[in-house]
Amino acid sequence: MAVEPALSTEDYTAIDETLRETDRLLLQNYPGDDGTRQPVHTVYLPADRFTPALTADWGRQALAAADQQGGMEALCSSVGVPLDLVQGISDKVTAKLVAEPIEDLRLDFEDGYGQRDDAEEDRHARSAAELVRKSISEGSAPPFIGIRFKSFEEPTRARGLRTLDLFIAGVLEAGSLPEGLVLTLPKVSTVAQVEAMVFACEKLEQVHGLEPGRLRFEVQMETPQLILAADGTVPVATLLHRGKGRVSALHYGTYDYTASLEIAAAYQSMDHPAADYAKQVMQVAVAGTGVRLSDGSTNILPLGTKENITAAWKLHSSLVRRSLERGFYQGWDLHPAQLPSRFIATYLFYLQGFSQAASRLRNYAHGLESTVLDEPATARALARFIHRGLHCGALEESEVEHRTGITIAELTALAHPKRISTGRDSHD
C-alpha cells in the first residue's frame, strides 16, 4: 500500500503564512554579496593634500621605495614569497603600481584633517569636490574615491554634515555622481547615528533630484558601544537593517577601538585579541547581507633604516595575509611605501591558493571523482576565491578558464548565483 502524505494543502498554507515574515526578511535583508569588485585597500590622506596627480605619484613613490631597498624581487624575498613565485609576483606588483597603485581613496576631513575654522573647511570641501570631478574626467582617479567627514557626535555633527553637503553639491556640478563614489561615516556609536545619516542621504537625494537610494555609505566601527550596547544588544548588527539598504561596508578602526578599551599604545594592533573579537562580531553581523568588511591599518611605516623598513614590510605583509585568511579582503594603507607589501601579500594569497581551488572547482563542476567531497556551499567559496583573485589582478582569465575547465561567466554564476538576474557583466 502506497504511503500518502499526512499534511494537507491547508497545512502547507498555514506553514507558509507562519513563515511569510521570515521569507520577506531573508529576501530583503540577506541578498548576499553581489559579486561586484571590492577594492583590496583604502588609502586615507588629509583632504587638502589631494591632487589629480596623487595616485600616480603614490605609485612612483612605492616603486622608488622598493628600488631603494634592492628592488621588487628583493622585497618579495624579504617578506617570505617562495622562490618559484618571486619573479611572477614581482612583475605583477610592479605593473600594478604603474597602472593602478590605489584602488580606493578617501579624502579625509576627520582625524587626518583635524580641526580647522569653518571657512577653511568649506573651501577645502568645495575644492575636494572639484578635484575629484577633475581626476575622474581626466581618468587619473582610482576606481573608488570619496570622503570621510566628521562624526555625528555632538561637537562635530554640524561640521560633518556641512562638509558632506558641500562635497555632494560640488561633485554634482559635473551633472551626476560617479559610480565609484564612497562616503564614510566615522566613529559610529549608536544605531541612531546611522538613522541620522539615512535621513541626511534622503534629504540630499530629494534636493538634488537623485534616484532614491543612490547615496550609500560606509560605517566605521571604532567604538565598543557598537559591539555591545548598554541594553546588552549588538548594535553593529542592528544598524545594517536600520540603514535601509544604504550601508555598503563596515570598516574596523584599529586605534580608536583599542584605545577606547584602554589597551596600551604599544599593544594596539590589528591582531590584538580584542580586535579579533570585534571583527568576528562584525563578520557574523554582515553574513549574507551583502555588506562588505574592511580591516584597519598598521601605523608602523616602512621608513628610516634598512632594518626598520624591512621589519615594517614584513609586519604589514603578515597582517594583510592574516586579514585575508580570516575573510577580511580589504584594509587601510596610510603611506606609499605600504603599497608594495599590500599587493605582494594579496597576490601571494591568491596565487598560493589557486591551484588547489581550481582543481577542486574543476572536479565539482564536471562531476569528477575526487578525494575531497565538496558541497555546493564550498563550491561557491572556491569560485568566490578565484573571482576575487581575478578582480584584484592576481589571476588571469585565460589561466582560470584553463585550470577550472569553466568559463568566467560560469565561474561568476557559481560564485554569485543571485547575481545572474541583475544583468551585470561577469567581471566588472
URSUL-V28350 format. One record per residue. N is the residue number from 0. SS is DSSP state (A for helix, B for strand, O for the rest). BURIAL is # if it has 9 or more other ideal C-beta (glycine too) atoms within 8 Angstrom, else .. D_CENTER is the distance of its C-alpha to the mean C-alpha in Angstrom with 1 decimal. Layout:
BEGIN
n=N ss=SS burial=BURIAL d_center=D_CENTER
n=N ss=SS burial=BURIAL d_center=D_CENTER
END
This chain:
BEGIN
n=0 ss=O burial=. d_center=59.2
n=1 ss=O burial=. d_center=55.7
n=2 ss=O burial=. d_center=53.4
n=3 ss=O burial=. d_center=52.2
n=4 ss=O burial=. d_center=49.0
n=5 ss=O burial=. d_center=49.8
n=6 ss=O burial=. d_center=47.1
n=7 ss=O burial=. d_center=48.3
n=8 ss=A burial=. d_center=46.6
n=9 ss=A burial=. d_center=46.8
n=10 ss=A burial=. d_center=45.0
n=11 ss=A burial=# d_center=42.0
n=12 ss=A burial=. d_center=42.0
n=13 ss=A burial=. d_center=42.1
n=14 ss=A burial=. d_center=39.1
n=15 ss=A burial=. d_center=37.1
n=16 ss=A burial=. d_center=38.0
n=17 ss=A burial=. d_center=37.0
n=18 ss=O burial=. d_center=33.5
n=19 ss=A burial=. d_center=33.0
n=20 ss=A burial=. d_center=30.7
n=21 ss=A burial=. d_center=28.7
n=22 ss=A burial=. d_center=28.4
n=23 ss=A burial=. d_center=27.2
n=24 ss=A burial=# d_center=24.6
n=25 ss=A burial=. d_center=23.1
n=26 ss=A burial=. d_center=23.2
n=27 ss=A burial=. d_center=21.8
n=28 ss=A burial=# d_center=19.4
n=29 ss=O burial=# d_center=18.1
n=30 ss=O burial=# d_center=17.5
n=31 ss=O burial=. d_center=15.0
n=32 ss=O burial=. d_center=12.0
n=33 ss=O burial=# d_center=13.3
n=34 ss=O burial=# d_center=12.4
n=35 ss=O burial=. d_center=11.2
n=36 ss=O burial=. d_center=9.1
n=37 ss=O burial=# d_center=5.4
n=38 ss=O burial=# d_center=5.5
n=39 ss=O burial=# d_center=6.4
n=40 ss=B burial=# d_center=6.6
n=41 ss=B burial=# d_center=7.5
n=42 ss=B burial=# d_center=11.2
n=43 ss=B burial=# d_center=13.3
n=44 ss=B burial=# d_center=16.9
n=45 ss=B burial=# d_center=19.8
n=46 ss=A burial=# d_center=20.1
n=47 ss=A burial=. d_center=23.7
n=48 ss=A burial=. d_center=22.9
n=49 ss=O burial=# d_center=21.1
n=50 ss=O burial=. d_center=23.1
n=51 ss=O burial=# d_center=22.5
n=52 ss=O burial=. d_center=23.4
n=53 ss=A burial=# d_center=20.8
n=54 ss=A burial=# d_center=18.4
n=55 ss=A burial=# d_center=21.4
n=56 ss=A burial=# d_center=22.8
n=57 ss=A burial=# d_center=19.9
n=58 ss=A burial=# d_center=20.2
n=59 ss=A burial=. d_center=23.9
n=60 ss=A burial=# d_center=23.6
n=61 ss=A burial=# d_center=21.3
n=62 ss=A burial=# d_center=23.9
n=63 ss=A burial=. d_center=26.7
n=64 ss=A burial=# d_center=25.4
n=65 ss=A burial=# d_center=25.5
n=66 ss=A burial=# d_center=28.9
n=67 ss=A burial=. d_center=30.3
n=68 ss=O burial=# d_center=29.7
n=69 ss=O burial=. d_center=31.3
n=70 ss=O burial=# d_center=28.9
n=71 ss=A burial=# d_center=25.7
n=72 ss=A burial=# d_center=27.6
n=73 ss=A burial=# d_center=28.9
n=74 ss=A burial=# d_center=25.4
n=75 ss=A burial=# d_center=24.3
n=76 ss=A burial=# d_center=27.4
n=77 ss=A burial=# d_center=27.0
n=78 ss=O burial=# d_center=23.7
n=79 ss=O burial=. d_center=25.1
n=80 ss=O burial=# d_center=24.4
n=81 ss=O burial=. d_center=27.3
n=82 ss=A burial=. d_center=30.0
n=83 ss=A burial=. d_center=29.8
n=84 ss=A burial=# d_center=26.2
n=85 ss=A burial=# d_center=26.6
n=86 ss=A burial=. d_center=27.9
n=87 ss=A burial=. d_center=25.4
n=88 ss=A burial=# d_center=22.3
n=89 ss=A burial=# d_center=24.0
n=90 ss=A burial=. d_center=24.7
n=91 ss=A burial=# d_center=21.2
n=92 ss=A burial=# d_center=19.6
n=93 ss=A burial=# d_center=22.4
n=94 ss=A burial=. d_center=22.0
n=95 ss=A burial=# d_center=18.2
n=96 ss=A burial=# d_center=19.1
n=97 ss=A burial=. d_center=21.8
n=98 ss=A burial=. d_center=20.1
n=99 ss=O burial=# d_center=16.4
n=100 ss=O burial=# d_center=15.9
n=101 ss=O burial=# d_center=13.0
n=102 ss=O burial=# d_center=10.2
n=103 ss=B burial=# d_center=8.8
n=104 ss=B burial=# d_center=11.4
n=105 ss=B burial=# d_center=12.2
n=106 ss=B burial=# d_center=15.9
n=107 ss=B burial=# d_center=16.7
n=108 ss=O burial=# d_center=19.6
n=109 ss=O burial=# d_center=19.2
n=110 ss=O burial=. d_center=19.9
n=111 ss=O burial=# d_center=19.6
n=112 ss=O burial=# d_center=22.0
n=113 ss=O burial=. d_center=24.4
n=114 ss=O burial=. d_center=27.3
n=115 ss=O burial=. d_center=29.1
n=116 ss=O burial=. d_center=31.9
n=117 ss=A burial=. d_center=31.1
n=118 ss=A burial=. d_center=32.6
n=119 ss=A burial=. d_center=30.5
n=120 ss=A burial=# d_center=27.2
n=121 ss=A burial=# d_center=28.4
n=122 ss=A burial=. d_center=29.2
n=123 ss=A burial=# d_center=25.9
n=124 ss=A burial=# d_center=24.0
n=125 ss=A burial=# d_center=26.2
n=126 ss=A burial=# d_center=26.0
n=127 ss=A burial=# d_center=22.1
n=128 ss=A burial=# d_center=22.3
n=129 ss=A burial=# d_center=25.0
n=130 ss=A burial=# d_center=23.3
n=131 ss=A burial=# d_center=20.1
n=132 ss=A burial=# d_center=22.4
n=133 ss=A burial=# d_center=24.4
n=134 ss=A burial=# d_center=21.6
n=135 ss=A burial=# d_center=20.4
n=136 ss=A burial=. d_center=24.0
n=137 ss=A burial=. d_center=24.8
n=138 ss=O burial=. d_center=21.9
n=139 ss=O burial=. d_center=20.7
n=140 ss=O burial=# d_center=17.5
n=141 ss=O burial=# d_center=14.1
n=142 ss=O burial=# d_center=12.6
n=143 ss=B burial=# d_center=10.4
n=144 ss=B burial=# d_center=12.3
n=145 ss=B burial=# d_center=13.3
n=146 ss=B burial=# d_center=14.7
n=147 ss=B burial=# d_center=14.5
n=148 ss=B burial=# d_center=18.0
n=149 ss=O burial=# d_center=20.1
n=150 ss=O burial=# d_center=19.9
n=151 ss=O burial=# d_center=22.1
n=152 ss=O burial=. d_center=24.3
n=153 ss=O burial=. d_center=27.9
n=154 ss=O burial=. d_center=28.5
n=155 ss=O burial=# d_center=25.6
n=156 ss=A burial=# d_center=25.0
n=157 ss=A burial=. d_center=27.3
n=158 ss=A burial=# d_center=26.1
n=159 ss=A burial=# d_center=22.4
n=160 ss=A burial=# d_center=23.5
n=161 ss=A burial=# d_center=25.8
n=162 ss=A burial=# d_center=23.2
n=163 ss=A burial=# d_center=20.9
n=164 ss=A burial=# d_center=24.0
n=165 ss=A burial=# d_center=25.2
n=166 ss=A burial=# d_center=22.0
n=167 ss=A burial=# d_center=21.6
n=168 ss=A burial=# d_center=25.4
n=169 ss=A burial=# d_center=25.3
n=170 ss=A burial=# d_center=22.6
n=171 ss=A burial=# d_center=24.6
n=172 ss=A burial=# d_center=27.7
n=173 ss=A burial=. d_center=26.5
n=174 ss=O burial=. d_center=26.9
n=175 ss=O burial=. d_center=23.5
n=176 ss=O burial=# d_center=19.9
n=177 ss=O burial=# d_center=17.7
n=178 ss=O burial=. d_center=15.4
n=179 ss=O burial=# d_center=12.4
n=180 ss=B burial=# d_center=13.3
n=181 ss=B burial=# d_center=10.8
n=182 ss=B burial=# d_center=12.6
n=183 ss=B burial=# d_center=11.8
n=184 ss=B burial=# d_center=14.3
n=185 ss=O burial=# d_center=15.0
n=186 ss=O burial=# d_center=17.3
n=187 ss=O burial=# d_center=17.5
n=188 ss=O burial=. d_center=20.4
n=189 ss=O burial=# d_center=21.7
n=190 ss=A burial=# d_center=21.0
n=191 ss=A burial=. d_center=23.5
n=192 ss=A burial=# d_center=21.2
n=193 ss=A burial=# d_center=18.7
n=194 ss=A burial=# d_center=21.7
n=195 ss=A burial=# d_center=22.9
n=196 ss=A burial=# d_center=19.8
n=197 ss=A burial=# d_center=20.3
n=198 ss=A burial=. d_center=23.9
n=199 ss=A burial=# d_center=23.1
n=200 ss=A burial=# d_center=20.9
n=201 ss=A burial=# d_center=23.8
n=202 ss=A burial=. d_center=26.3
n=203 ss=A burial=# d_center=24.6
n=204 ss=A burial=# d_center=24.3
n=205 ss=A burial=. d_center=28.0
n=206 ss=A burial=. d_center=29.2
n=207 ss=A burial=# d_center=27.5
n=208 ss=O burial=. d_center=28.2
n=209 ss=O burial=# d_center=24.7
n=210 ss=O burial=. d_center=24.0
n=211 ss=O burial=. d_center=23.4
n=212 ss=O burial=# d_center=19.7
n=213 ss=O burial=. d_center=18.6
n=214 ss=O burial=# d_center=17.0
n=215 ss=O burial=# d_center=13.8
n=216 ss=B burial=# d_center=11.9
n=217 ss=B burial=# d_center=9.3
n=218 ss=B burial=# d_center=11.3
n=219 ss=B burial=# d_center=11.5
n=220 ss=B burial=# d_center=13.2
n=221 ss=O burial=# d_center=15.8
n=222 ss=O burial=# d_center=19.1
n=223 ss=A burial=# d_center=20.9
n=224 ss=A burial=# d_center=22.2
n=225 ss=A burial=# d_center=19.0
n=226 ss=O burial=# d_center=19.5
n=227 ss=O burial=. d_center=23.2
n=228 ss=O burial=# d_center=25.2
n=229 ss=O burial=. d_center=28.8
n=230 ss=O burial=. d_center=29.8
n=231 ss=O burial=. d_center=28.1
n=232 ss=O burial=. d_center=25.4
n=233 ss=O burial=# d_center=21.6
n=234 ss=A burial=# d_center=20.3
n=235 ss=A burial=# d_center=16.5
n=236 ss=A burial=# d_center=17.5
n=237 ss=A burial=# d_center=19.9
n=238 ss=A burial=# d_center=17.8
n=239 ss=A burial=# d_center=15.6
n=240 ss=A burial=. d_center=18.9
n=241 ss=A burial=# d_center=20.5
n=242 ss=O burial=# d_center=17.8
n=243 ss=O burial=. d_center=19.5
n=244 ss=O burial=. d_center=16.5
n=245 ss=O burial=# d_center=15.0
n=246 ss=B burial=# d_center=12.2
n=247 ss=B burial=# d_center=9.0
n=248 ss=B burial=# d_center=6.7
n=249 ss=B burial=# d_center=8.0
n=250 ss=B burial=# d_center=7.6
n=251 ss=B burial=# d_center=10.4
n=252 ss=O burial=# d_center=13.0
n=253 ss=A burial=# d_center=15.0
n=254 ss=A burial=# d_center=18.2
n=255 ss=A burial=# d_center=18.8
n=256 ss=A burial=# d_center=18.4
n=257 ss=A burial=# d_center=20.6
n=258 ss=A burial=# d_center=23.0
n=259 ss=A burial=# d_center=23.5
n=260 ss=O burial=. d_center=24.7
n=261 ss=O burial=. d_center=27.1
n=262 ss=O burial=# d_center=25.9
n=263 ss=O burial=. d_center=27.7
n=264 ss=A burial=. d_center=25.8
n=265 ss=A burial=. d_center=26.6
n=266 ss=A burial=. d_center=24.8
n=267 ss=O burial=# d_center=21.6
n=268 ss=O burial=# d_center=18.8
n=269 ss=O burial=# d_center=15.6
n=270 ss=O burial=. d_center=18.0
n=271 ss=O burial=# d_center=20.5
n=272 ss=A burial=. d_center=21.6
n=273 ss=A burial=# d_center=20.9
n=274 ss=A burial=# d_center=17.2
n=275 ss=A burial=# d_center=17.1
n=276 ss=A burial=# d_center=18.9
n=277 ss=A burial=# d_center=16.6
n=278 ss=A burial=# d_center=13.5
n=279 ss=A burial=. d_center=15.6
n=280 ss=A burial=# d_center=16.6
n=281 ss=A burial=# d_center=13.1
n=282 ss=A burial=# d_center=12.5
n=283 ss=A burial=. d_center=15.9
n=284 ss=A burial=# d_center=15.4
n=285 ss=A burial=# d_center=12.5
n=286 ss=O burial=. d_center=14.2
n=287 ss=O burial=. d_center=15.4
n=288 ss=O burial=# d_center=14.2
n=289 ss=O burial=# d_center=11.4
n=290 ss=O burial=# d_center=9.1
n=291 ss=B burial=# d_center=5.6
n=292 ss=B burial=# d_center=5.3
n=293 ss=B burial=# d_center=4.6
n=294 ss=O burial=# d_center=8.0
n=295 ss=O burial=# d_center=10.3
n=296 ss=O burial=# d_center=12.6
n=297 ss=O burial=# d_center=16.1
n=298 ss=O burial=. d_center=18.8
n=299 ss=O burial=. d_center=21.1
n=300 ss=O burial=# d_center=21.3
n=301 ss=O burial=# d_center=23.1
n=302 ss=O burial=. d_center=26.1
n=303 ss=O burial=. d_center=29.8
n=304 ss=O burial=. d_center=31.9
n=305 ss=A burial=. d_center=31.2
n=306 ss=A burial=. d_center=31.0
n=307 ss=A burial=# d_center=28.5
n=308 ss=A burial=# d_center=26.3
n=309 ss=A burial=# d_center=26.5
n=310 ss=A burial=# d_center=25.8
n=311 ss=A burial=# d_center=22.7
n=312 ss=A burial=# d_center=21.4
n=313 ss=A burial=# d_center=22.2
n=314 ss=A burial=# d_center=20.5
n=315 ss=A burial=# d_center=17.2
n=316 ss=A burial=# d_center=17.4
n=317 ss=A burial=# d_center=18.3
n=318 ss=A burial=# d_center=15.6
n=319 ss=A burial=# d_center=12.9
n=320 ss=A burial=# d_center=14.9
n=321 ss=A burial=# d_center=15.3
n=322 ss=A burial=# d_center=11.7
n=323 ss=A burial=# d_center=11.4
n=324 ss=A burial=. d_center=14.7
n=325 ss=O burial=. d_center=13.7
n=326 ss=O burial=. d_center=10.9
n=327 ss=O burial=# d_center=7.9
n=328 ss=O burial=# d_center=6.4
n=329 ss=O burial=# d_center=4.4
n=330 ss=B burial=# d_center=6.9
n=331 ss=B burial=# d_center=9.1
n=332 ss=B burial=# d_center=12.1
n=333 ss=O burial=# d_center=15.3
n=334 ss=O burial=. d_center=17.9
n=335 ss=O burial=# d_center=18.7
n=336 ss=O burial=# d_center=20.2
n=337 ss=A burial=# d_center=17.0
n=338 ss=A burial=# d_center=15.7
n=339 ss=A burial=# d_center=18.3
n=340 ss=A burial=# d_center=17.5
n=341 ss=A burial=# d_center=13.7
n=342 ss=A burial=# d_center=14.6
n=343 ss=A burial=# d_center=17.7
n=344 ss=A burial=# d_center=16.1
n=345 ss=A burial=# d_center=13.4
n=346 ss=A burial=# d_center=16.2
n=347 ss=A burial=# d_center=18.6
n=348 ss=A burial=# d_center=16.6
n=349 ss=A burial=# d_center=16.6
n=350 ss=A burial=# d_center=20.1
n=351 ss=A burial=. d_center=21.6
n=352 ss=A burial=# d_center=20.5
n=353 ss=A burial=# d_center=21.3
n=354 ss=A burial=. d_center=25.0
n=355 ss=A burial=. d_center=25.2
n=356 ss=A burial=# d_center=22.5
n=357 ss=A burial=# d_center=24.3
n=358 ss=A burial=# d_center=27.7
n=359 ss=A burial=# d_center=26.8
n=360 ss=A burial=# d_center=25.3
n=361 ss=A burial=# d_center=28.4
n=362 ss=A burial=# d_center=30.7
n=363 ss=A burial=# d_center=29.0
n=364 ss=A burial=# d_center=28.9
n=365 ss=A burial=. d_center=32.5
n=366 ss=O burial=. d_center=34.0
n=367 ss=O burial=. d_center=35.0
n=368 ss=O burial=. d_center=36.4
n=369 ss=O burial=# d_center=34.1
n=370 ss=O burial=. d_center=34.3
n=371 ss=O burial=. d_center=31.0
n=372 ss=O burial=. d_center=31.2
n=373 ss=O burial=# d_center=27.7
n=374 ss=O burial=. d_center=27.2
n=375 ss=A burial=. d_center=25.3
n=376 ss=A burial=. d_center=22.3
n=377 ss=A burial=# d_center=22.2
n=378 ss=A burial=# d_center=22.7
n=379 ss=A burial=# d_center=19.6
n=380 ss=A burial=. d_center=17.6
n=381 ss=A burial=# d_center=19.4
n=382 ss=A burial=# d_center=18.7
n=383 ss=A burial=# d_center=14.9
n=384 ss=A burial=# d_center=14.9
n=385 ss=A burial=# d_center=16.9
n=386 ss=A burial=# d_center=15.0
n=387 ss=A burial=# d_center=11.7
n=388 ss=A burial=# d_center=14.2
n=389 ss=A burial=# d_center=15.6
n=390 ss=A burial=# d_center=12.6
n=391 ss=A burial=# d_center=12.0
n=392 ss=O burial=# d_center=15.7
n=393 ss=O burial=# d_center=16.8
n=394 ss=O burial=# d_center=19.0
n=395 ss=O burial=. d_center=21.5
n=396 ss=A burial=# d_center=22.4
n=397 ss=A burial=. d_center=26.1
n=398 ss=A burial=. d_center=25.6
n=399 ss=A burial=# d_center=23.4
n=400 ss=A burial=# d_center=26.1
n=401 ss=A burial=. d_center=28.9
n=402 ss=A burial=# d_center=27.7
n=403 ss=A burial=# d_center=26.6
n=404 ss=O burial=. d_center=29.4
n=405 ss=O burial=# d_center=27.3
n=406 ss=O burial=. d_center=26.0
n=407 ss=A burial=# d_center=22.5
n=408 ss=A burial=. d_center=23.2
n=409 ss=A burial=# d_center=24.4
n=410 ss=A burial=# d_center=21.4
n=411 ss=A burial=# d_center=19.1
n=412 ss=A burial=# d_center=21.6
n=413 ss=A burial=# d_center=21.6
n=414 ss=A burial=# d_center=17.8
n=415 ss=O burial=# d_center=17.4
n=416 ss=A burial=. d_center=20.9
n=417 ss=A burial=# d_center=20.3
n=418 ss=A burial=# d_center=18.8
n=419 ss=A burial=. d_center=22.3
n=420 ss=A burial=. d_center=23.6
n=421 ss=A burial=. d_center=21.1
n=422 ss=O burial=. d_center=22.7
n=423 ss=O burial=# d_center=19.6
n=424 ss=O burial=. d_center=20.1
n=425 ss=O burial=. d_center=19.3
n=426 ss=O burial=. d_center=17.2
n=427 ss=O burial=. d_center=15.7
END
